[in-house]
Each structure stands twice: as structure tokens, then as C-alpha cells.
């Protein structure tokens, strides 16, 4: 019986299989039947039968061929799935842009255009990606997009939903309970529409939303999100550019050039970032092995990026790391800085002048500053240790927040490994959360 959590059935030669996890059955068969809520499945050795619970009616549900690569659940020579998935991000950039440019983007854009108040509802890494997305929507489309944590949405905004509201619901698994609660609220009240952003095909969110955008990441095995976060930020950047072109916030040439840079430059720059920061982050991680508390600060576009970096360190290193807007640091947390206390600053080229002011506040208290961003000579003067400036390749300034996350992913990975932790399976956590 499917009710809330994911459920998929597989039809193999002389066998049928049922699982909550699609890749677990792919080594046996790629013929699958996706179950929807309030349906039950009966399995025999020869066939799968699907029934509607409310009246027992048998449904005509033929198996579909899954396009998920069964080898996605193999490490492919990497020590951990997390490192493999970080290294898959250049291809993810290419693949998701192929989907966005070659599919139903006009329908998604019209849905956004026709809506009134727009919410982006997500949890964990997806929420951090949503914060980055909100900056893109403001910068490129002049459109407010309100990022909301999934569990906060109903008590904070539930009663203010209107007929023209739009909830962009983001979930890698498409089964996250906090997101399903919002989906169900919109459906039950009839207030507004839902646009899903989802990775797992056949998930409850994919079937339940009014429309959905696939992340096109393939299967993400490691519990900490890497390539799905990356895909989400690309999706939001693309939608914002297209929307801005349509409503006149940016001119057509500017929009087309940015979209070209997403499609053509970003995959190459992503690979360059991985290549150049691999050794640097490995060395930097060794200097942080005894650190149990640090901050990761962003400004402007890098607000969500810094929060994501902090989440990764908490998640897989078991160290307290707080992500925060850098101008807020002086309003209380600055008191924690003592000799050699580490603070990571994530910046874009256009905001480095402001970030330097915030760096100086930490340096004046003899703290240690680590910088992530494009190389600038002015910034390099504020880093005391060789290797504490993790640089990304020079690029379109609007690509900076997409690239800045990669050194943070790699730093958290190497620090986790140095601490003897398996980054793929951090304690107490699950890839898909189907509880409130």
C-alpha cells in the first residue's frame, strides 16, 4: 500500500519486486510500475496488479522502462559516492541545461508569470539553493521569491495562500514529508498552484504537483546533497534569466548571453574548479582537523552558498559550523572570535569590497580568515596562511555563486575523511525523510 512514502514495483523475468528505493531493483529489472498515494499493489511471480484503495478497482498500469542508470549505485573507482557525485557536477550542468532548453520551460515560465505571491518551499540543502534562487529572481527578473523552510510554511504562510499563489516545492526525493504537507495543503484548500522541482522520477511530488521540473541528476546515493543542490541553483538561475527577458528586467542580449554561459561555460568552469581546489581543500582540511567550532559567512549572492557550506561541515564532520549573512556577524557572534578562530568568507567579485570590511572585523580580533571566491589581489592581502584562499576560475559574475559551493563541498569531504567519518552515511541522517 502506498500512502506518503515512495513505493515502486519491478517486473523481471519470473519475478516481481517491490521497494521504496528504485535503484535497489534496477540490477534485477528496469521494467517498473510507479505507485501513487492511495493505491495498493498485488505481486505474483508473473505480474503486478495495481488497485485503488477506496473502491478496490483495478487500474490499468503498465510497466515503464526506467532510464535511471543502474551503475549510478556503484562508486566507479571513487572512495566514496560523495566524491563521485561532486565530480559528476560538470555533466549535471550540461544535462540540466539540456532539459531546460529542450522541454516545457515555456509552460513553467507562464505558470510563474501568471502567479501572484511566489514561495519557494524546501528543506536542508534545497532550502539553501532556494536562497540563492531568490537572489537570482530579484537580480535578473525583478521578482520577489520567498524562500521558506518546509516545516515553517504552514504555520507562517498557510492561511495567507491566495488563488494566484504559487508554491515552488523542491525535494530531491519527491517524498520529503514537510514538502508533502504543503503540497497536500494547496490541493485540499484549492488555493494556488504547485510547481515541483524533483530528482526522483515517479515520486509523489512528481505526480502530485501541477507541473514539475526534473533535476536531471541521475541517482544521488550519498546522504549529503551535492549534485542535486548544484542542479537546483542552475534551474533557478535559468528561470530567473528567462523570466527577466520576458518582463523586460534585463534585455534579451544579456539574458541570452547568461543562458549561453550556463550551457557552455559552466560545465567547463565547474571541472576547472574541481581540479584546482582538490589539493588545496585536502591540505586545508588537515589544518582544521582539531577545530570543533567555526563560521561560514556569505554576502549577497553567496548567502545561501555559505549556509550550504556550513551545513555540509555539520552534516558529515560532526563539527558545529554556522552559516550566516556576513553583515550580521557583528551583531553578536563576533564576540566568539579569539586567537586563530576560523571564519570562512564566501564572496563574489562584485561584493568583495564589502566582505573585506567584514574580514577586517575578524582580523582585528586575531581570528583566522579563510576566503572562497575569485582571486583578487585586494582579497589576498587579508589571508595570512598559504592555502587559506580557495579560488574559483574567473567567470561571469553571475556564475560565481554556482562555482563557490564546490570548494566548500570538497573541504567538508576531505575533513570528514580525515576525521575517520564515512561522508556517505553520516550518523542519524537519512537520504529521504518521510516523517514530520
Buried (B, 14 or more C-beta within 10 A) or exposed (E): EBEEBBBBBBBBEEEBBBBBBBBEBBEBBBBBBBBBBEBBBEBEEEEBBBBEEEEEEEEEBEBEEBEBEBEBBEEEEBEBBBBBBBBBBBBBBBBBBEBBEEEBBEEBBEBBEEBEBBBBBBBBBBBBBBBBBBBBBBBBBBBEBBBBBBBBBBEEBBEEBEEEBBBBBBBBBBBBBBBBBBBBBBBEEEBBBBBBBBBBBBBBBBBBBBBBBBBBBBBBBBBBBBBBBBBBBBBBBBBBBBBBBBBEBBEEEBBBBBBEBBBEBBBBBBBBBBEBBBEBBBEBBEBBEEBEEBBBBBBBBBBBBBBBBBBBBBBBBBBEBBBBBBBBBEEEBBEBBEEEBBBBBBBBBEBBEBBBEBBEBBBEBEBBBBBBBBBBEEBEEBBEEEBBBBBBBBBBEBBBBBBBBBBBBBBBBBBBBBBEBBBBBBEEEEBBBBEE
